[in-house]
Amino acid sequence: MAVDHESGGAWTIAGVFLLTEGNDGRVAIPDLQLSLADAGITLAKSSGEVAWHCTWSALDELSPAERSVLPDGRPGQVMLFIEHNGRRHRFVVPAEGSAPMEESIRAQARLHGVHTQEAPTAVSRPLTVAVVVATAVTLTLLLLSAAHVLHF
């Protein structure tokens, strides 16, 4: 996997793709490296040249956006960064396990005090069953009433 958890809380991910809009629609720019450290987020080209840097204090949100597939067929995870000025940055990172990667992204956001979209909580099974039963009973009573079997 192309994720390296370095000492001091830094997190470096190689093999990242920047998603952007081009003349022909969405374009993925390959061979980037994303580093999340105490000083902020840095996107570097394969040559090592810094393409983008943002401090944590300049971010409104860091969230896992959606699961994806890398061009070579491996699973990926889209990371969404939203700056205070409204600029949105979307990166696809390699993710052998999407759920652990999503949680790692949320953990980085929480660690640095940045808003993140939390994973949706599952609705409880008993509540779902109760709603389905109540709906079935209501529909049955309405149908029986419409057929003049029941009179209200």
Secondary structure, 3 states (H helix, E strand, C coil): CCEEECHHHCEEEEEEEEEEEECCEEEEEEEEEEEEECCEEEEEECCCCEEEEECHHHEEEEEEEEEEECCCCCEEEEEEEEECCCCEEEEEEECCCHHHHHHHHHHHHHHCCCECCCCCCCCCHHHHHHHHHHHHHHHHHHHHHHCCCCCC
